[in-house]
Amino acid sequence: MDFDETPEEAAFRAECRAFLSQHGAPKAPGSTQVTMSTLAEDELAHVKECRDWQRVKADAGWAGLTWPVEFGGRGLTGLHEGIFAEEESTFDVPAGMFAQAIGMLGPTIIVHGTDEQKEQFLAPILRGEQVWCQLFSEPNAGSDLASLRTRAELDGDEWVINGQKVWTSSAHVSDWGMLLARTDWDVPKHRGISFFLLDMRTPGIEVRPLKQATGGAEFNEVFLTDVRIPKENVLGGVNNGWATAMTTLTSERAGIASSRGDGFAGVLSLARRYGRTGDPVIRQKLARLHTDYEISRFIGYRARTAASKGVPLGPEVSTMKVAISNRLAFQGDLVEELMGADGMLWGPDAIDDGYWQTMVFTGQWMARIGGGTEDVQRNIVGERVLGLPREPSNDRTTPFRDLPH
């Protein structure tokens, strides 16, 4: 692994910092600056701020750094993208809303899309004109995503979609959605799925926000009733949706696993504010959390080294995801222990307006479940890295319609 930046990488970091300093102030070390409001008008204002910031980045050549130049990117490596993301996280600029569009869908269209799809979607995504959501999970198809039952039937030049999706982040403010639906029930479950690009303004779509433990409602249920999608909006080919989706999910896991900013500094600051750093047990737990952050950082170095050499990420992304999940679980328990009885407070009654209760303790599940739970990732590591046998099952050879439901 390469731990030290090359002169070229250090120069690029300085270039990133110079651009960001023109548009935002640096965050204080250990800062908990985050959008905490759950009001609809504040959320819409945040979406607009993110769109505006994305347009600024696109106009200045800082959007889609790893995308090919012919599609509006700069053709740089994942290492450069990671450096920019680290620097961006240290400035007070609008964050979010485009991780799915730029980090997940864009690379998928570049790999699997037709020329027409690339022309239609890539440039607007980079400019922040399209917010995307991911219509994958269903009430009975979460970790076992290939068991999805949303149905797509061809009717002339259009596909007619009926079904239900759940846990769909940002669907209520999205312009487009990545949709998985079953197009063939007579083949094994992984082989009868197609990947659709869905305009969220299409008639027949009903989005119902789900109130979360954090008090927000970023997740949604989405009901699809006789929704019509043009044939040309199939991405990657009919019945090839699983392979297409794996490109998307690999990018998602890599994004979740990326270590950005210094979260440990905030926890250490919290411990000092509560006067707990002299407690030997707490000191040991802080040392463990610091170690967990360092492990994540070094795994990130490994991924960066591979990216700088043009080696695509594979199952090791799942190892990164498991490490992050373990850290988030331990960190959530630790911050509650540090706060003691204050940990039961909420909102403005709590320290930092409830940031630790909301974003760190209850909010940990978003990253731990998103992109596939840690148990799913352990299965991937066991099978694809350690070479362990799969669990006995006939669902890879039996037509989907013959499986018990």
Buried (B, 14 or more C-beta within 10 A) or exposed (E): EEEEBEEEBEEBBEBBBEBBEEBBEEBEEBBBEEBBEBEEEEBEBBBEBBBEBBBBBBEEEBBBBBBEEEBBBBEBBBBBBBBBBBBBBBBBBBBBBBBBBBBBBBBBBBBBBBEEBBEBBBBBBBBBBBBBBBBBBBEEBBEEBBBBBBBBEEEEEBBBBBBBBBBBBBBBBBBBBBBBBBBBBEBBBBBBBBBBBBBBEBEEBEBEBBEBEBBBBBBBBBBBEEBBBEEEBBBBEBBBBBBBBEBBBBBBBBBBBBBBBBBBBBBBBBBEBBEBEEBEEBEEBBEBBBEBBEBBEBBBBBBBBBBBEEEEBEBBBBBBBBBBBBBBBBBBEBBBBBBEEBBEBBEEEBBBBBBBBBBBBBBBBBBBBBBBBBEBBBBBBBBEEEEEEEEEEEBEEBBBEEEEE
